[in-house]
Amino acid sequence: MAGLIDSHCHLTYEGLVERIDHVIESARTAGVDEFVTISTDLRDAARAQALAERRPCIHVVSGIHPHQAAQAEQDWEPALEAIVRRPDVYAVGEMGLDYHYDFSDRVSQVRVFEGQLALAERVNKPVVVHCREAHDDVMAMLANFPRVRSVVFHCFTGTLAQAEQIWSRGYWLSLTGVVTFKRSDELREVARIMPADRLMVETDSPYLSPEPVRSVRPNEPAHLAYTAACIARARGISLEALTHTSAENTRRFFGLPSRGAAPSSEAS
């Protein structure tokens, strides 16, 4: 089964980038043809662009992760804007709030999240949201930026009630290998009932290896097939149907080029 798109991975991270050719070939053998690699700060964005220039199957999203918010350079906003205005950068993110680890203080997290939401409105590009133990605050902040084109909550692991609130706003969800874990019954229920036109699948590589390879480190895009198969079973559909739906959704959400088309690299 070919045609899956890993809608969220970190191919620039240690454990993947130094063997990127093998990672991509292994993924293709497993049916994963394209990859959305997500930057977490400005330096990471440059690394992601370098990868994508070598491999047209890699698509770039750039932003500042909440973990890096307190360390963001003083002039991060114009620098990030110059990056995300490129036509070969497809969204802003990942951005958001993380109250589980609090690697950055919450004032900095809120400031950098707000700045990126305003930027996404200016450049008219989708946003990729990281939300951990901060659902109410994230939803409140998103409500202040109604002109943001589209929003996906990546690596969704919240409750069914939270998922329904997200869907009611017209936002999207992307599911990781967590949906395959033994204790993830509620998340599989989310997968079962969520709107078909707002579903994406991801690995979040190098993190969150799915069952039955949960002990394998690092996680990599080839393992997306296990997550997709689990979601297909939860929804009572074939893997082929899930592959087609999730890939088309991912292409539509990010505005990715059609298969075989080379994206423009000219800055706008």
Sequence and secondary structure as in RCSB ss.txt:
>XXXX:A:sequence
MAGLIDSHCHLTYEGLVERIDHVIESARTAGVDEFVTISTDLRDAARAQALAERRPCIHVVSGIHPHQAAQAEQD
WEPALEAIVRRPDVYAVGEMGLDYHYDFSDRVSQVRVFEGQLALAERVNKPVVVHCREAHDDVMAMLANFPRVRS
VVFHCFTGTLAQAEQIWSRGYWLSLTGVVTFKRSDELREVARIMPADRLMVETDSPYLSPEPVRSVRPNEPAHLA
YTAACIARARGISLEALTHTSAENTRRFFGLPSRGAAPSSEAS
>XXXX:A:secstr
   EEEEEE TTSTTTGGGHHHHHHHHHHTTEEEEEEE SSHHHHHHHHHHHHH TTEEEEE   GGGGGG  TT
HHHHHHHHHTSTTEEEEEEEEEETTT SS HHHHHHHHHHHHHHHHHHT  EEEEEES HHHHHHHHHT TT   
EEETT    HHHHHHHHHTT EEEE GGGGSTT HHHHHHHHHS GGGEEE   TTS   TTSTT SS  GGGHH
HHHHHHHHHHT  HHHHHHHHHHHHHHHHT   TT        
